[in-house]
Amino acid sequence: MNKKALFGFIALCSYMMLTAFVHAAETKEADKRAEYIRSHFAKYEYQIPMRDGVKLFTSVYVPYDKSSEYPMLMQRTPYRVAPYGADKYKTKLGPSDIFEKEGFIFVFQDVRGKFMSEGEYVNMRPQDAGDKGGDAVDDATDTYDTIDWLIKHVPNNNGKVGMWGTSYPGYYTSVGAINSHKALKAISPQAPIANWFYDDFHRNGAFSTPMAFIFFDTFDKQREGQFAYWPEGMKSKTPDGYDFFRKLGPLSNVNKDYFHGERPFWNELTEHPNYDEYWQARNVLPHLKNVKPATLVVGGWYDTEDLYGPLATYEKMSKGNKKDNVHIIMGPWYHGQWNAKDGSKMGEAEFGFNTSAWFQEHILLPFFKHNLKGTKA
């Protein structure tokens, strides 16, 4: 072996050893965090009834320490709240471990029609229950009914609730502010969907075929009853995405060759190429007025999925608001990076410090502590 090959071999071995060391250290840290959660929180599972009788699966983590009462931090999600089973614990409850050590009751809920919750799922469900009255439901009424049940049944809560979530859970956080429950004191919609005709699968009206195809292959797959697993998607025919979508042809080929009409929302996407009444009814922005909870909207300038959402949400929530309770923070982040472990760089751009950890410690946690516990911001 010549010197050049030898040095290359040594460098490769060193890199592999370093990678293995870092992975082992991260695994040890994750295991330590998981053990902390299990030893400090009791887990409960509930099926919470909504006003129309549909029950939504909800898991709740309550601190064992009963020396004080705790506010609740809730996340409503279409992505499942697994693991299921009162003896099976999440390995993280907040964006970072500082939230778990601070002392909150953590709540996770499968939204209507997803995974272990009953009912029919509707993508970006029109928020029109207030117009219909009676037992009419939407995502806002489900949030209200959930909070009302939680504060009456979860032990040792202080009667205050906060909500947070990124992307689709960010949307569910936003709608919690519509005719909000009086116990909902603080919300943080992060990269929230606001109007899908301008965000995610459309880019200012231009349809993004790869994003919609890949996402709705599994997300829009229909179910029978409740289930705890994530649906399996189609087997990829090629690792070359560019080549696949270049050869896909017209959108009609998606159903002809792949979905076979079994992805309802995909059908609706393709049937409504223009900003018609269908999309207008799914625009949540007109409903985001008179926001009562303290609000911290979060977004990233390099978020390719939801850049429109946080900016439009903040603009609508803050315009005409009687109180100075709506704020926004935008950072040098990709989608959800503000809650990732490493926010020290973007590609080859080094920021000089971990912006994600700084945001969680100095912005997000103080925001919830101030509004749910009364501590100084």
RAWOWO-V119041 format. One line per field, one symbol per residue. ss: DSSP state (H for helix, E for strand, C for the rest). phi: phi as a letter, one per 30 degrees, with the letter a starting at -180 (. if undefined). A space follows every 50 residues. Layout:
# RAWOWO-V119041
ss->???
phi->???
This chain:
# RAWOWO-V119041
ss->CCHHHHHHHHHHHHHHHHHHHHHHHHHHHHHHHHHHHHHHEEEEEEEEEC CCCCEEEEEEEEECCCCCCEEEEEEEECCCCCCCCCCCCCCCCCCCHHHH HHCCEEEEEECCCCCCCCCCCCCCCCCCHHHHCCCCCCHHHHHHHHHHHH HHHCCCEEEEEEEEEECHHHHHHHHCCCCCCCCEEEEEEECCCCCCCCCC CEECCEECHHHHHHHHHHHCCCCCCCCCCCCCCCCCCCCCHHHHHHHHCC CHHHHHHHHCCCCHHHHHHHHCCCCCHHHHHCCCHHHCCCCCCEEEEEEE CCCCCCHHHHHHHHHHHHCCCCCCCEEEEEECCCCCHHHCCCCCEECCEE CCCCHHHHHHHHHHHHHHHHHHHCCCC
phi->.ddddddddddddddddddddddddddddddddddddddcbccbbbccdc dcjdccdbcbcceddcdacbdcccbcbccicedcjdcccdcacbebdddd ddjbccbbbddeichccdjcdbdheeccddddiicdbadddddddddddd dcbddiccibbbbalcideddddeddddhdddddcabbdchddbaddcbh dbchjddceeddddddecdcddbbicaccdeddddddadcdeddddcdid edddddcbdhicbeddededdbdcdcdedddcddeedcbhdcdebbdbab dcddcbcdedddddeddddiddcdccbbbcbdbdeiddcddcbdabicdc cjaddddddddccddeeddddcbiddd
